[in-house]
């Protein structure tokens, strides 16, 4: 019986608090405030001051959600590192592309030199110095048939 009375008293106190909070909200929204509320606002430091002096870390909300805050910080760290990794990959790809372009240009240059050196008239001049002449008759292919 006593527990029921205490429960009823607690419920009445809670409803009174709710009514006071609603009237305080209504007063704040209309712009009128009492001297006591102004004193409470002045006494309570703003969020920036709480962050700078470390009071924010002792709040119940922060303490209760500390694991979630660490998880969010981990995700932010991963996002920043992914950005740096992406920049590094892009730089590496560009460097490799420049090397490939240089190698391709060198290959084309060497191929052009080889074709120039092995042209028919150059080979003819070089071989004449050694005593070889260009054949006038076409090449004949000799084929041997295999017997089964």
Long-range contacts (C-beta under 8 A, 24 or more apart in sequence): none
